[in-house]
């Protein structure tokens, strides 16, 4: 599987993915989201702005084995989008090989006390999980779009 | 009267409404919903939901959004489950003005007319005039 971006983004496919990461010349997007995967209108909305040549598929977080099996055959330049740290861990545990985790959008809430960037807020528990991820040899950095400077966390 | 919501990234929608009012005069049942980087999708959903409720007097609502496929679009799009809501992407000033001037007609017809007005307003002046 040719992963060009592995990203936590609560908004999944949106303007930043469509415009801000175009330079990756990605051809396929894998979205891990219980809400999106179970809702035809949400799926169509997610795809409303993507380039014509870009394909996408949606999985629920309990479909990781299926996802890993499907995607093993996929040779397209692929973006994987998850909505939270827990799902990022599930992707890693599915056996898909990644070397970097991008934090794109993790919005502010009362438990997310650590401000990494204007769109990335992290709770102490999430910080600990991200550290665990980094210990598996995966770099963790926050970066909204390609033109932004990446902020390395681990 | 058809209600109007303008949901955009940043403050663009607020200014668009202000500017439209400069041109056509003060309007009622029109609300801008700004969306900022630190806000969650859930917050935006709530803001749009509230704005739709505020401007809807039963004749339906047009939600204008800036960018097709962007977050304002995908979140507003979820309100299409309500037959009384239309979402139009790629908002520009002529579209808002067009809608303000046709608020007492049927929702679907007006939505179509507004979309057409938006496209028609995009002109290369050199090609048009010279």
Interface residues (C-beta under 8 A of the other chain):
Chain A: X10 X11 X12 X13 X14 X15 X18 X41 X42 X44 X45 X46 X47 X48 X49 X50 X105 X107 X108 X109 X118 X119 X121 X144
Chain B: X9 X37 X38 X39 X40 X41 X43 X67 X68 X69 X70 X71 X73 X74 X77 X78 X80 X81 X89
